[in-house]
Amino acid sequence: MANGYADLTVIIPTLNEEKSVGQVLRRISREYNGCEIVVVDDGSDDLTKQVVKGFAKQERRVRFFDRSATGMERGLTASIVYGIMRSTTKYVIVIDADLQHPTEKIHEMASRLRSGCDLVVASRARVTDWAAYRRIISRAFMYVGRAVLFVEAKETCADIFSGFFGIRRELFVSTYKKNSSRFVGEGYKILFDFLKCVDRGALRIGNVPFVFRTREFGSSKAGVTQGLALLRSFAS
């Protein structure tokens, strides 16, 4: 099919990913003909912007938004919301730019969406090379997050904190507009923010397991600020 993925936009939030974002763009543009690619940068101070702009000159399907020049709220969640709101296709898939999310899973995720799923979550079946303290912290936050969703009788899934997921755009937009105050823009767990706005059992959710890869370049953005933002998300 000449435009096999014309119903799909891939959203890629970036912050200092100069060494990996080009590879992600090449893989997606090669593997998913017809899809739109939206890159939203949150103020990179390396060469990320130049890499994306250079790629966009050769590939017209790539659109680049530099949020650092807008004076808007900073943060991963804010960047993803910004990108989804500017997409126009029926489906959107959010993926990181650091090569930890396998681009080959996009095919299965798109197929699940087309078959009737409202939301498809790429869940981390296994995480490689995480330090023990990070595993403990991640598991503790996961328990708290699941408790919040259970108490509020909200939707859940196999990996409530996954940063790799696909959704019907109309569903996300309508949910966000009704519940924008529950989304913590400076946070980094937008899927959790979305789930806590949806009543339990309201969605058909698909699950696509994957191995969370070791970061090849750069460093993790997770830190105290992001941890505090997640605590705010639990309470909002």
C-alpha positions in Angstrom: 0.0 0.0 0.0 1.4 3.3 -1.0 0.1 5.1 2.1 -0.2 2.1 4.4 0.1 4.3 7.6 -1.6 7.4 6.4 -4.1 7.1 9.3 -1.2 7.4 11.9 0.9 10.1 13.5 3.9 9.1 15.5 4.6 11.7 18.3 8.3 11.9 19.4 9.0 14.2 22.3 12.7 15.3 22.6 15.1 16.8 25.0 18.8 16.5 24.2 18.7 13.4 22.1 21.1 14.4 19.3 22.8 11.0 19.1 19.6 8.9 18.8 16.8 10.9 17.4 18.1 10.6 13.8 18.2 6.8 14.0 14.6 6.8 15.3 13.4 9.1 12.5 15.1 7.0 9.9 13.6 3.7 11.2 10.1 5.1 11.4 10.1 6.8 8.0 11.6 3.6 6.4 9.3 1.1 8.1 6.0 3.0 8.1 5.3 4.5 4.8 2.6 7.2 4.8 2.6 8.0 8.5 3.1 11.5 9.8 5.9 12.1 12.3 5.6 15.0 14.8 8.7 15.9 16.8 8.2 18.2 19.8 11.3 19.6 21.4 11.2 20.8 25.0 14.3 23.1 24.9 17.3 21.0 23.8 20.6 22.7 24.2 22.6 20.1 22.1 22.2 19.5 18.4 18.8 17.7 18.6 16.9 20.6 16.8 19.4 20.7 14.0 19.3 17.0 13.5 15.5 17.0 13.2 15.3 20.0 11.0 17.9 18.6 8.7 15.9 15.3 8.4 12.6 17.2 7.9 14.1 19.0 4.9 14.5 15.6 3.2 11.3 14.0 4.5 8.2 16.1 4.2 6.2 13.9 6.6 8.3 15.1 9.5 7.0 18.2 11.3 9.0 19.9 14.0 7.8 22.1 16.9 10.2 23.9 19.2 8.3 24.6 22.4 11.2 26.5 24.0 10.4 29.5 21.9 6.7 29.6 22.9 7.0 30.5 26.5 4.7 27.6 27.3 4.9 25.1 30.2 7.9 22.8 30.1 7.8 19.1 30.5 7.4 15.8 28.8 3.6 15.5 29.3 3.1 19.1 28.0 5.2 18.3 24.9 3.2 15.2 24.1 -0.1 17.0 24.6 1.1 19.7 22.3 2.1 17.2 19.6 -1.2 15.3 19.7 -3.3 18.5 19.5 -1.4 19.4 16.3 -1.8 16.0 14.7 -4.7 15.3 12.3 -4.8 11.5 11.8 -7.2 9.0 13.4 -4.6 7.4 15.5 -1.4 8.6 17.3 1.4 6.6 18.8 3.8 8.1 21.3 7.4 6.9 21.4 10.6 8.1 23.0 13.6 9.3 21.0 16.2 7.4 23.0 16.0 4.0 21.2 14.7 2.3 24.3 11.3 1.8 22.6 11.5 -0.7 19.6 10.1 1.0 16.5 9.2 -2.4 15.1 6.3 -2.7 17.7 4.5 0.2 16.0 3.2 -2.1 13.4 1.4 -4.3 15.9 0.2 -1.3 17.9 -1.4 0.2 14.8 -3.0 -3.1 13.9 -4.6 -3.3 17.3 -5.9 0.2 17.0 -7.4 -0.5 13.6 -9.0 -3.7 14.9 -11.0 -1.8 17.5 -8.8 -1.0 20.5 -9.2 2.5 21.9 -5.8 2.4 23.6 -2.8 0.1 23.0 -0.1 0.1 25.6 3.4 -1.3 24.9 4.2 -2.8 28.3 7.7 -3.4 29.6 7.8 -7.2 30.0 11.4 -7.0 30.9 13.8 -4.2 31.8 17.5 -4.7 31.1 20.4 -3.3 33.3 18.4 -1.3 35.8 20.1 -0.7 39.1 18.4 -2.3 42.1 17.4 1.1 43.6 15.7 2.1 40.4 13.8 -1.1 40.3 12.6 -0.6 43.9 11.5 3.0 43.3 9.8 2.1 40.1 7.9 -0.8 41.7 6.9 1.4 44.7 5.5 4.1 42.4 3.7 1.4 40.4 1.9 0.1 43.5 0.8 3.6 44.5 -0.4 4.4 41.0 -2.4 1.2 40.8 -3.9 2.0 44.2 -5.0 5.4 43.1 -6.7 4.0 40.0 -8.4 1.3 42.0 -9.7 3.6 44.7 -11.1 6.0 42.1 -12.5 3.1 40.0 -10.5 4.3 37.0 -9.1 2.4 34.0 -5.9 0.4 34.2 -3.6 -1.6 32.0 -0.5 -3.8 32.1 2.0 -0.9 32.4 0.3 2.2 33.7 3.5 4.3 33.4 4.6 3.2 29.9 5.8 6.1 27.7 5.1 4.0 24.6 1.4 3.8 23.7 -1.1 4.3 20.9 -4.6 5.8 21.1 -7.5 7.1 19.0 -6.7 10.8 18.7 -10.3 11.9 19.2 -10.5 9.9 22.4 -7.4 11.6 23.8 -8.4 15.1 22.8 -11.9 14.9 24.2 -10.6 13.4 27.5 -7.9 16.0 27.8 -10.2 18.9 27.2 -12.6 17.7 29.9 -9.8 16.9 32.4 -6.9 19.2 31.6 -6.3 20.1 35.2 -5.5 16.5 36.0 -2.6 16.4 33.6 0.7 17.4 35.2 2.5 19.1 32.3 5.9 19.1 33.8 5.5 15.4 34.6 6.5 12.4 32.5 3.7 9.8 33.0 1.1 11.1 30.6 -0.5 7.6 30.2 -1.2 7.5 33.9 -2.7 11.0 33.8 -5.0 9.8 31.0 -6.1 6.6 32.8 -7.1 8.4 35.9 -9.6 10.4 33.8 -11.4 7.3 32.4 -13.9 5.1 34.3 -13.0 1.5 34.7 -14.1 -0.7 31.9 -14.9 2.1 29.5 -12.1 1.3 27.0 -11.0 -1.6 24.9 -7.3 -1.8 25.7 -4.6 -3.8 23.8 -1.3 -4.9 25.3 2.0 -5.3 23.3 4.8 -6.5 25.5 8.4 -5.5 24.7 11.9 -5.5 26.2 12.9 -2.1 27.5 16.3 -1.5 26.1 19.4 -0.1 27.7 19.9 3.5 26.8 22.8 3.7 24.3 23.3 7.5 24.4 22.7 10.3 26.8 21.3 10.0 30.3 17.9 9.4 31.8 15.7 12.4 32.5 14.2 10.8 35.5 15.1 12.6 38.7 13.8 14.4 41.8 11.8 16.9 39.8 10.1 14.2 37.8 9.5 12.2 41.0 7.8 15.1 42.6 5.7 15.7 39.5 4.5 12.1 39.7 3.5 12.6 43.4 1.5 15.6 42.2 -0.1 13.4 39.6 -1.2 10.9 42.2 -2.9 13.7 44.1 -4.5 15.6 41.2 
